[in-house]
Each structure stands twice: as C-alpha cells, then as structure tokens.
C-alpha cells in the first residue's frame, strides 16, 4: 500500500518511480572504465592454512592495502572476502543471513612464481589462479575459465578516512570528483555521511554465457538485460507507488543472487551485502560471432566484498549450494497453500461474515480472509477497532467453526502516542532506531507520526515476538496469522519514501543494514507465531520487503500491482525470478491492487494465480468490490472452477512445498531448469513448470473456460476430487492419482502426507511414498478413490478389464481399496 492524498495525513507525495538522489557513489563507481586495475597482489604476504588463503592487495594509486580471504567451501563453492587491511573502524558484515558459518575444505598450492599462484579446489581439473599485476582471480576447470574476478579492472574500495585530512589533500582541479563524498542533499533531505565515502565494486566475467537471471525484485523479464545504455539494476527496498514495468528500478525486496546458465553449466554469484546495491550487466553477443561472454559488475554503497561463487554444475546443484548458505523455503501449513481473500479493507465483523457466507453460497472454497490497516484502533497495531471489530474472538471462532482462518496486518511503524502500550514499551526499552543526533527516529506513516523499532537488535526481535502471545495480543486465537507490510521500511516523508541513511542502529548506520530490515521484521513475527503455540504450530507470515534468507520465514508477494494485462503478464517472470533465488512461496495480487480489472482480465488473473504458489486476491480501498461472485453467473462459474482446480491439486502443491523445504529447488520454475541443454528454453518466461510435472504452456488456442495446463507424460499426480469449503475440511478425503504414461508406458510420482499444520514432520511423522507404474503394475503405499491413466503413447485400447474411454485415452480403475500405510500393487492384465 502507499499513501493516498485523501487520507487524513499530510500530503507527502510518494515518488513513482523514485527519483535519482543520493546516488553519487554509483556515479563515482560507474565513472571507472574497464582497463588496468590499480590493485596489485602482494604475493609475499600470502598465508595458506588448511581452511583459507589470505593475501594483501595494494592500490598503487593511493597505497591503501586490502586483505583478500579465499575459502574453498563444501559443495563446490568458493568464497571471496575483501576488506580494508586496517580500517579506521570496523566495516559492516552482514549477520543472520547465513544459516551457519559455511564448512570449508582444504586448499592446496599447485604452483607459485612472481606472476601469481595456482591453487587446487580439490580436483586436478578445478583450480584458482591468482594473478599478481594487476590483481585478477580466475576459476578454471580443465582448460575452461568458469569465472573471472577483476578481469576488467573494476575492483574499487573506498577506504574509510578522516574528513579534514581528505579535504586537505584534494587538489582544486579534482574538487568536482568529491561530490557527495561527505554530504548529500536532495530537496529537504540531507545525508550527513559521517563516515564519508565507503563504496565497493567488483566485476565478474562469465565466458560462454549469454543468459543471466535473478537479482529480484524487478518488474522485468526473466532473462536479465544488458545495462550499457541505461541504469543498472538497483537493489534497494522501497515502497514504490504504481511501479513501472520492464524497468531496472528498485522495488520492495532485494536478493543479491545471480544465476548464469549455458547448455554446459549453471553457476551462481551471491553478493552478501545489505547496503544499496547496483548491478551492471554487459555482453559481447550483440551482432557478433565470437565466443559469447557476459560481464557483471556489483556496486554497493558500504560494507565489504563478501561473495559466494556457486559452481554448479547443474541448476539443481546451484539451488542446493545456495540453500546450504541461506536455508530453504519454510514449509507452510497446508491451509496457506489454498486460496486467500483480501481487500483494503473489509469494513467490520458483519462485512467479514457476509463475505464468508458468500463463498459458501457460491460454492467457492477459501482458507483465509484478510484484514488490512482499518481493522485497528487508529492504526495502532496489535489492537482492534472497538466499534467495527468489537468481538474479534467471536469472529475468529465463527471462521474456525468452518475450519477457516484470518490474517491481520501488523506493520513495523508504531504510532507515537503516550497512551499506546506498544509505543511506550518500545520507547522505555530504548528499542527505537535513532536519528543521527541520538534521539528516536520519527517519520510519517499510516498512523501519523511514527517510530521505527530497531529489528536489527536480537532483544527487540525477542520482545516483538512476545507480543503475539494470546495474553498480549488481545482478541487473537490460533487461527489468526500475520501480514507484515510497509517494512522496507516505508517512511512517507523520508527520502524516496524510506528511512534516512544516516539513521543509527547501534554501531551501524541505516545505509549499512537497509535491505535487512524487512527480513528481520518477518523473522521476529514468525518466531512470535511459533512461540505462542509452544513451538507446535507452523507460522504463516506474508512480507512485502525481503532479502536473501527471507524464504526461511514465510511468503512474499509482488507488491502493489495494477489491474492491467501487462501486470498480469509480468507476474510470471517476477515469481520465476524469486523462485530461482530460493523464495518459492510467492504470488501476485489477483486482479491487480490498483485500478479495476475488466471481467476478462479478472477471470484470466484467477486462472493464472491458481497456478502460482501464493494465491491471493487483493484490491485497493478505492476500487469497487471484487468478490468472485460479483461479475455475473457465467464468470462466477469460471472463477469457481479454477479455485476448485487449485483445491483438487492441493496434494501436489503441498508435495512441492515439501520438496522446496528439503532441497531449495523452486516450486514454480522456468523450463530451462528441467531442460538445461535446450537453448530454446533459456529466455522463455511465459511458460513454466510446477515442480517437474505440470507444464503451463502459452502457445495454444484457448477459450475463456480453458487454461493451458498440461501434465507431463511419465508422471503421476495426486489429487483430491472432493472439494469442500476449506482445505482442512478435506483432510480425511481420499486421494485420486492421475497417471500420465510416456511412450514407454511408464510413469512415476510421489505422495506426501502429514498433519498439515504442526512441526511433527521434523520428527518423521509423515507418509512419503514413491509411486511407479511399469509393466502394467502400479505400486506404492496409498489410499485412493480413483486412478486415472492418461495414455500418451499410441492411443490404442489396452487389454484391461476396466472402463476405457478411447476418445480421451483415459483408463479408470475405481476404488481399489488400498491403504496409504501399506505396500500394495495393482496389476493390469
């Protein structure tokens, strides 16, 4: 959501897109052109232990020394860290994103001379070459260069310095070069920059690569574009009003991970830095016949260089490597995989009851109904409007009686009000972020004047989590979950609608930690939900802002989109990009948040959203009501059909979430992940796979009542065909297997079953069975009601005793009477 002028707050206009300000560090870094690097490796300083190599680098222009650290990590990864050898003060290193300190493996020295060193990465063919003058690092496999660092000479490291000395040393003809080094201003905003310039930069060359992906969040194509003639891709979490499409502008989240793919190999780069970051991409492939190469340059405003190079070689190897660093997608409760009905805002308890009843009346299942900011007492989070929501527990119980749930918004800006318990406790404990002068930082957001809790503090996060206890958050129950919005953080009267960079988090400036803020808010909220149940129940938390590692705490969505066809289209590559960097639980507001969709657009959006991992309809306060039954009987039927399709496929969706949790592989994935050697798939972003099996195709004639979704031959998909009012109502219903035979008349699949809401799966309390069909025998441990055989071979009738529809190539076996807990076989003769 964004500030609306009609609201009862001062008229601060959000920027769309954010105008360029405070970007002097980007300008300084981009002014550097490829060429000979001023950095030289001092080989005489090299130290090699069993776990790491250290080596000093010197900038021959200013004589400042850096410390290079090189690690070989388990799982075919290499870590490179570069910091000042002797900084005036510590530089920020990102905490809490890595799930553990990565395990190392031994490095060994193969050769050394005055020009450089060669190190083994564990096999004879894989090695690192460090060249001394100029400094360059190449990762090789056999004769092939997999990746080069500083091959274009764009390593830059603005060392911390004393302002007075720096200004004294600057020659007059160089004065224009220091614009923004010590202070920046824009309109009424200023950035005091007490530490001066501190930007870092490093280039990476990827020989043979033409396709790179990732670095969300951007409303752009799946394949990243070159930036030679425009702005780089920007990673800086912002509350963006009506964002532009096909633009490298920053949006709500930032994951500094890039994947590079060619037919022979997939690799990845994880740039662990939480400051404002820009990514330049260039390529030599345009109109040329030489060996392709993509060059990538990362620029961050502060911090250190800490980069993880994931060497694959397959796409799934890269997913596993990244998951070993930052964790996998949290395993949500089954209900969260169902349909969510949201609006800014459902007016009161009677409105909630009416909408809930409407779903029953029109036979449309749903699991969660959502409340936006108007449900609170004057935008005081953890409260209820005493007039509109006078009996929240009764409202929640009425939903629970139907096995349904609710989500209520809890934003991280806290109304400054001495009569508000939450504000008083945060202020008294000293938990607010500070301004540059040491006072509590205040900005303007939905409640008016607001403070911003410092979620970088573990004690603040622990306190926040405790506020979700049932005796603290009054009126709540087990079926109430949480939505964290505005957590970029959004500051209506701040620069670019966010926090001033010189705000203070303990020893660090906000510029150092900015992109971490949303992750910390969701982390603390998810922990609160877990604690309130005594560690038994899985949480469900939706966040708008995110960073690397956010996948461990819940779901994300693509923010405040619009009811336009292009926004529907771009939702696919946006979700695909998120999945590639570990965030599988993603989706877009069905129907578009801003504006009002045509009936056709709304129906098509439901038909698309039902095949994205997070399935929620949402709408702006000023739009007409948009419940699924308000567009005539014919369109209600179309929406009903696709929502019910989602529910029949919940066993398959849930199984995919389990796989994402176990492996780090994306749920919604581009075709090139499954067809990595087929160049025709490398740039496709209007088709996708759900797991390995259903294939959403675009080039096929469809009608309003048809969706181009296909099951791959050779697969077995579990379904539940008895659709009820919510997923929990379907718990004890039987399963149906859809068996799609390939040309060899075989198929395989699996079925995963657990209780759907607790952490007991961590105790191995689940059923997970492999399904297979071969030699006319279906084998597994499964309780089913129907088994459908979809024959994708020669279309001939099979010699079976059961019903066969030759026109559909469908064979049906009814009620074989088997049990999920026992081994069984069904022989077809």
DAHU-V756349 format. One record per residue. N is the residue number from 1. BURIAL is + if it has 24 or more other ideal C-beta (glycine too) atoms within 12 Angstrom, else -. Layout:
BEGIN
n-><N N>
burial-><BURIAL BURIAL>
END
This chain:
BEGIN
n-><1 2 3 4 5 6 7 8 9 10 11 12 13 14 15 16 17 18 19 20 21 22 23 24 25 26 27 28 29 30 31 32 33 34 35 36 37 38 39 40 41 42 43 44 45 46 47 48 49 50 51 52 53 54 55 56 57 58 59 60 61 62 63 64 65 66 67 68 69 70 71 72 73 74 75 76 77 78 79 80 81 82 83 84 85 86 87 88 89 90 91 92 93 94 95 96 97 98 99 100 101 102 103 104 105 106 107 108 109 110 111 112 113 114 115 116 117 118 119 120 121 122 123 124 125 126 127 128 129 130 131 132 133 134 135 136 137 138 139 140 141 142 143 144 145 146 147 148 149 150 151 152 153 154 155 156 157 158 159 160 161 162 163 164 165 166 167 168 169 170 171 172 173 174 175 176 177 178 179 180 181 182 183 184 185 186 187 188 189 190 191 192 193 194 195 196 197 198 199 200 201 202 203 204 205 206 207 208 209 210 211 212 213 214 215 216 217 218 219 220 221 222 223 224 225 226 227 228 229 230 231 232 233 234 235 236 237 238 239 240 241 242 243 244 245 246 247 248 249 250 251 252 253 254 255 256 257 258 259 260 261 262 263 264 265 266 267 268 269 270 271 272 273 274 275 276 277 278 279 280 281 282 283 284 285 286 287 288 289 290 291 292 293 294 295 296 297 298 299 300 301 302 303 304 305 306 307 308 309 310 311 312 313 314 315 316 317 318 319 320 321 322 323 324 325 326 327 328 329 330 331 332 333 334 335 336 337 338 339 340 341 342 343 344 345 346 347 348 349 350 351 352 353 354 355 356 357 358 359 360 361 362 363 364 365 366 367 368 369 370 371 372 373 374 375 376 377 378 379 380 381 382 383 384 385 386 387 388 389 390 391 392 393 394 395 396 397 398 399 400 401 402 403 404 405 406 407 408 409 410 411 412 413 414 415 416 417 418 419 420 421 422 423 424 425 426 427 428 429 430 431 432 433 434 435 436 437 438 439 440 441 442 443 444 445 446 447 448 449 450 451 452 453 454 455 456 457 458 459 460 461 462 463 464 465 466 467 468 469 470 471 472 473 474 475 476 477 478 479 480 481 482 483 484 485 486 487 488 489 490 491 492 493 494 495 496 497 498 499 500 501 502 503 504 505 506 507 508 509 510 511 512 513 514 515 516 517 518 519 520 521 522 523 524 525 526 527 528 529 530 531 532 533 534 535 536 537 538 539 540 541 542 543 544 545 546 547 548 549 550 551 552 553 554 555 556 557 558 559 560 561 562 563 564 565 566 567 568 569 570 571 572 573 574 575 576 577 578 579 580 581 582 583 584 585 586 587 588 589 590 591 592 593 594 595 596 597 598 599 600 601 602 603 604 605 606 607 608 609 610 611 612 613 614 615 616 617 618 619 620 621 622 623 624 625 626 627 628 629 630 631 632 633 634 635 636 637 638 639 640 641 642 643 644 645 646 647 648 649 650 651 652 653 654 655 656 657 658 659 660 661 662 663 664 665 666 667 668 669 670 671 672 673 674 675 676 677 678 679 680 681 682 683 684 685 686 687 688 689 690 691 692 693 694 695 696 697 698 699 700 701 702 703 704 705 706 707 708 709 710 711 712 713 714 715 716 717 718 719 720 721 722 723 724 725 726 727 728 729 730 731 732 733 734 735 736 737 738 739 740 741 742 743 744 745 746 747 748 749 750 751 752 753 754 755 756 757 758 759 760 761 762 763 764 765 766 767 768 769 770 771 772 773 774 775 776 777 778 779 780 781 782 783 784 785 786 787 788 789 790 791 792 793 794 795 796 797 798 799 800 801 802 803 804 805 806 807 808 809 810 811 812 813 814 815 816 817 818 819 820 821 822 823 824 825 826 827 828 829>
burial-><+ + + - - - + - + - - + - + + - + + - - + + + + + + + + + + - + - - - - + + + + + + + - - + - + - - - + + + + + + + + - - - - + + + + + + + + + + - + + + + + + + + + + + - + - - - + + + + + + + + - - - + - - + - + + + - - - - - - + + + + + + + - - - + + + + + + + - + + + + + + + + - - + + + + + + + + + + + + + + + + + + - - - - + - - - - - - - - - - - + - + + + + + - - - - + - + + + + + + + + + + + + + + + + + + + + + + + + + + + + + + + + + + + + + - - - + + + + + + + + + + + + + + + - + + + + + + + + + + + + + + + + - - + + + + + + + + + + + + + + + + + + + + - - - - - - - + + + + + + + + + + + + + + + + + + + + + + + + + + + + + + + + + + + + + + + + + + + + + + + + + + + + + + + - - + - + + + - + + - + + - - + - + + + + + + + + + + + + + + + + + + + + + + - - + + - - + - - + + - + + - - + + + + + + + + + + + + + + + - - - + - + + - - + + - - - + + + + + + - - - + + + + + + + + + + + + + + + + + + - - + + - + + + + + + - + - - + - + + + + + + + + + + + + + + + + + + + + + + + + + + + + + + + + - + + + + + + + + + + + + + + + + + + + + + + + + + + - - - + + + + + + + + + + + + + + + + + + + + + + + + + + + + - - + + + + + + + + + + + + + + + + + + + + + + + + + + + + + - + - + - + + + + + + + + + + + + + + + + + + + + + - + - + + + + + + + - - - + + - + + + + + + + + + + + + + + + + + + + + + + + + + + + + + + + + + + + + + - + - - - - + + + + + + + + + + + + + + + + - - - - - - - - - - + - + + + + + + + + + + + + + - + + + + + + + + + - + + + + + + + + + + - - + + + + + + + + + + + + + - + - + - - - - + + + + - + + + - - + - + + + + + + + + + + + + + + + - - - - - + - - - - - - - - - - + + + + + - - + - + - + - - - - - + - + ->
END
